[in-house]
Amino acid sequence: MFVKSRLGFSRRNLLIQMAAAPVIGAAALPALAQAPACTATAQAAQAALKDANGTKLILLGTAGGPVPGRTREMTSHVMLSNGAAYVLDCGLGCTDQYARTGIPFQKLRSIFITHHHPDHNIEYGPLLIVGWVQGMPLDVRTFGPPPLKQMTEDFMRAYKQTVDFWAEDFKMTPLVSVDVQEVSAAGPVMQDDNVKVSATVVNHPPVKPALGYRFDFKDRSIAFSGDTTPLEAVVKLAEGADLLVHEVMYVPAVEDYVRRQVAKGRPVNFDSFMAHMRADHSPVEDVGRTHSKRGSRHSYCRI
């Protein structure tokens, strides 16, 4: 399993390219304080992607929760297929991680958001602006729950002066708008010459809607649970897929983490925090049952 931690511990050593599955562990990139390891991992990811055949999934970030300063970035993934890149979620660090893969920003075709929590969307706007500076196509499309359209318009309005200065200085066509499609229900999302994307609604209260996605490429299918409790809808979404990326939490470790946070003076209540975690997320053992039911070949879990 590939593990996304809500606690801050890491299993970077497991984030390597698997011979049996189209996954590259760019999510393993350490913090900048460990620059040699960071460079080596980035180079390994770039080498694996160079002249790659078939669709590849790169885990850019696998850490849950809006907690900065860890050795793994917040949730983000990129899929590369037939020279086109598709980003799913934009947690803190996703822009740097995308760049470290070596995938040109010119290849970025679409961005998808599962739900509006900061560890999944905080770098959505910055990815658009920095991506544009680096050559991202002006016709990039974005998809996600409401109010994604309003959020995008507000962000573009806030950064209009920045974009205009850069466009004037470097004689670039400014990024003035983004094609946004809001997704509120289960069903088809989009289709282009590489992929057909569908969504399901998952259980992540009080966030409504929160989404899981399935990407059916020509050579393989990849499903993402998003943040959710164990759900039959995710089983159906992933049925027959080659790969399921599912969130997971190890409850004893979460409880230990919360107790330590309370002891340090963090203004959280243990019972309230754990009630939230149980109502919103998936224990390890339940995800194992989901994998056994879904009929697809590989599962990777994000704690």
C-alpha positions in Angstrom: 0.0 0.0 0.0 0.9 3.6 -0.5 0.0 5.5 2.6 -1.2 9.1 3.0 -0.8 10.0 6.7 -3.1 12.3 8.6 -0.6 12.1 11.5 2.7 13.2 9.9 4.5 9.8 9.9 5.7 8.6 6.6 6.4 5.5 4.5 8.4 7.2 1.8 10.3 4.0 1.2 7.2 2.4 -0.1 6.6 5.1 -2.6 8.4 3.7 -5.6 7.4 2.6 -9.0 5.6 -0.8 -8.8 6.2 -3.3 -11.5 2.6 -4.5 -11.2 0.9 -1.1 -11.2 1.3 2.2 -13.1 2.2 4.3 -10.0 5.2 6.5 -9.5 5.9 7.8 -6.0 6.6 11.5 -6.5 4.7 11.9 -3.3 7.8 10.5 -1.6 9.7 13.7 -2.3 11.2 14.8 1.1 11.2 18.3 2.4 13.7 20.8 1.1 15.8 20.3 4.2 16.6 16.9 2.7 17.6 18.3 -0.7 19.9 15.4 -1.8 17.1 12.8 -1.2 14.6 15.2 -2.8 16.7 15.5 -5.9 17.3 11.8 -6.2 13.6 11.0 -5.9 12.6 13.6 -8.4 15.2 12.3 -10.8 13.9 8.8 -10.4 10.3 10.0 -11.1 11.5 11.9 -14.2 13.4 8.8 -15.4 10.4 6.6 -15.0 8.2 9.1 -16.9 10.7 9.7 -19.7 9.3 8.1 -22.9 6.9 6.1 -20.7 4.3 3.9 -22.5 0.8 3.9 -21.2 -1.0 5.9 -18.5 1.0 6.7 -15.4 -0.3 7.9 -12.0 2.1 10.0 -9.9 1.3 10.6 -6.2 2.3 14.2 -5.7 1.1 14.5 -2.1 -0.2 11.9 0.3 -0.5 13.7 3.6 -4.0 14.4 5.0 -5.0 17.5 7.0 -3.8 21.1 6.6 -0.6 20.6 8.6 2.4 22.3 7.1 6.1 21.5 7.5 5.9 17.7 7.1 8.1 15.6 4.8 5.2 14.8 2.6 2.9 17.3 0.9 -0.8 17.4 1.1 -3.1 15.5 -1.2 -2.5 15.8 -5.0 -2.1 13.4 -7.9 -1.3 13.7 -11.6 -2.1 11.3 -14.3 -0.1 11.4 -17.5 -1.6 9.7 -20.6 -0.7 10.2 -24.3 1.2 13.4 -23.5 -1.7 15.0 -21.5 -1.7 15.6 -17.8 -4.7 15.5 -15.5 -4.3 16.8 -11.9 -6.6 15.5 -9.1 -6.7 17.8 -6.0 -4.3 20.6 -5.2 -3.1 20.4 -1.6 -0.2 22.5 -0.4 2.9 21.7 -2.4 1.3 20.4 -5.5 2.8 22.9 -7.9 6.4 22.2 -6.8 5.7 18.5 -6.8 4.2 18.7 -10.3 7.3 20.5 -11.5 9.6 17.9 -9.9 8.0 15.2 -12.1 9.4 16.9 -15.1 6.0 17.0 -16.8 5.8 20.2 -18.7 3.1 22.6 -17.6 2.2 22.8 -21.3 0.8 19.2 -20.9 -1.7 20.2 -18.2 -5.1 19.7 -19.6 -7.6 19.5 -16.7 -7.7 19.9 -12.9 -10.2 18.0 -10.7 -11.1 18.8 -7.1 -12.7 16.2 -4.8 -14.0 18.6 -2.1 -13.4 22.0 -0.5 -11.0 21.3 2.4 -7.7 23.1 2.4 -5.6 20.0 2.2 -7.3 19.3 -1.1 -7.8 22.7 -2.7 -5.5 25.3 -1.1 -3.1 25.4 -4.1 -5.7 25.3 -6.8 -5.4 29.0 -7.6 -1.6 29.1 -7.3 -1.3 26.1 -9.7 -3.3 28.1 -12.2 -1.2 31.2 -12.0 2.2 29.6 -11.8 1.1 27.1 -14.4 0.2 29.9 -16.8 3.5 31.6 -16.3 5.2 28.3 -17.1 3.2 27.7 -20.3 0.0 26.0 -19.2 -2.6 26.2 -22.0 -5.1 29.0 -21.7 -7.9 26.5 -22.4 -7.2 24.4 -19.3 -10.5 23.0 -17.8 -11.3 22.5 -14.1 -14.0 20.4 -12.5 -15.2 20.1 -8.9 -18.1 20.7 -6.5 -19.8 24.1 -6.2 -18.9 26.8 -5.6 -15.8 26.1 -7.7 -16.8 28.5 -10.4 -17.3 31.4 -8.0 -14.0 30.5 -6.2 -12.2 30.5 -9.5 -13.6 33.9 -10.6 -12.8 35.4 -7.2 -9.2 34.1 -7.3 -8.7 35.4 -10.9 -10.1 38.8 -9.8 -7.8 38.9 -6.9 -4.7 38.1 -9.0 -5.7 40.1 -12.1 -3.1 42.8 -11.4 -0.4 40.1 -10.9 -1.3 38.5 -14.2 -1.5 41.8 -16.0 1.9 42.9 -14.8 3.5 39.7 -16.0 1.7 39.7 -19.3 2.8 43.3 -20.0 6.4 42.6 -19.0 6.8 39.4 -21.0 4.4 40.0 -23.8 2.2 37.0 -22.9 -1.5 36.5 -23.5 -3.0 37.0 -20.0 -5.0 34.3 -18.2 -8.3 36.1 -17.8 -10.7 33.2 -17.2 -10.8 29.4 -16.7 -13.4 27.0 -18.1 -15.0 25.6 -14.9 -17.6 22.8 -14.7 -19.2 22.2 -11.4 -20.1 18.7 -10.4 -22.9 18.1 -7.9 -24.1 14.6 -8.5 -22.9 11.1 -9.5 -22.5 10.5 -13.2 -20.4 11.4 -16.2 -18.1 14.4 -15.8 -16.1 14.9 -19.0 -14.6 13.0 -22.0 -11.8 13.9 -24.3 -9.6 12.0 -26.7 -7.7 10.3 -23.8 -10.1 9.7 -21.0 -13.6 9.4 -19.8 -14.2 10.7 -16.3 -17.1 10.0 -14.0 -17.9 10.9 -10.4 -19.7 9.6 -7.3 -20.9 11.4 -4.2 -19.1 10.3 -1.1 -19.7 10.8 2.7 -17.5 13.5 4.2 -19.8 15.6 6.5 -20.3 18.5 6.7 -18.8 18.9 3.2 -21.5 18.5 0.6 -21.0 17.4 -2.0 -17.7 15.6 -1.7 -16.7 13.5 -4.6 -14.8 10.4 -5.7 -13.7 10.1 -9.3 -13.0 7.4 -11.9 -10.7 8.0 -14.9 -11.1 5.4 -17.7 -8.1 5.8 -20.0 -7.7 3.6 -23.1 -5.2 1.3 -21.4 -6.4 1.3 -17.7 -8.9 2.7 -15.2 -8.0 4.5 -12.0 -10.5 5.3 -9.2 -10.1 7.7 -6.3 -12.3 7.6 -3.2 -11.7 11.2 -2.1 -12.2 11.7 1.7 -15.0 9.4 2.8 -16.3 6.9 5.2 -16.5 3.3 3.8 -19.2 3.5 1.2 -20.8 1.2 -1.3 -20.8 4.0 -3.9 -17.0 3.8 -3.9 -17.1 0.0 -4.4 -19.3 0.5 -7.4 -17.1 3.3 -8.7 -14.0 1.2 -8.6 -15.6 -2.0 -9.9 -13.3 -3.6 -12.4 -10.8 -0.7 -12.2 -7.0 -1.4 -12.4 -6.3 0.8 -9.5 -8.1 2.3 -6.5 -6.6 5.1 -4.4 -8.5 5.1 -1.1 -8.1 7.2 2.0 -7.5 5.4 5.3 -6.8 6.1 8.9 -5.3 3.9 11.6 -7.5 4.8 14.6 -5.1 4.0 17.5 -2.5 6.2 15.9 -5.0 9.0 15.4 -6.1 8.8 19.0 -2.5 8.9 20.2 -1.8 12.0 18.0 -4.8 13.8 19.2 -4.0 13.2 22.9 -0.5 14.6 22.3 -1.9 17.6 20.6 -4.3 18.3 23.5 -1.4 17.9 26.0 0.6 20.5 24.0 -2.3 23.0 24.4 -3.9 22.8 21.0 -7.5 24.0 21.4 -9.2 20.7 20.4 -11.4 18.4 22.4 -10.4 14.7 22.2 -14.0 13.3 22.0 -15.1 15.9 19.5 -12.1 15.4 17.3 -12.4 11.6 17.3 -16.2 11.8 16.6 -15.3 13.9 13.5 -12.7 11.4 12.3 -15.1 8.4 12.7 -17.9 10.3 10.9 -15.7 11.4 8.0 -12.9 8.9 7.4 -12.2 5.2 6.7 -10.5 2.9 9.3 -7.9 0.6 7.8 -9.8 -2.6 8.3 -12.9 -1.2 6.5 -10.8 -0.2 3.5 -9.4 -3.7 3.3 -13.0 -5.0 3.0 -13.7 -2.4 0.3 -10.7 -3.7 -1.7 -11.8 -7.3 -1.4 -15.3 -6.4 -2.7 -14.5 -4.2 -5.6 -13.0 -6.7 -8.1 -10.1 -4.6 -9.3 -6.4 -5.5 -9.2 -4.6 -3.0 -7.0 -5.4 -0.7 -4.1 -3.3 2.1 -2.6 -4.4 3.9 0.6 -3.9 7.5 1.8 -4.1 7.8 5.6 
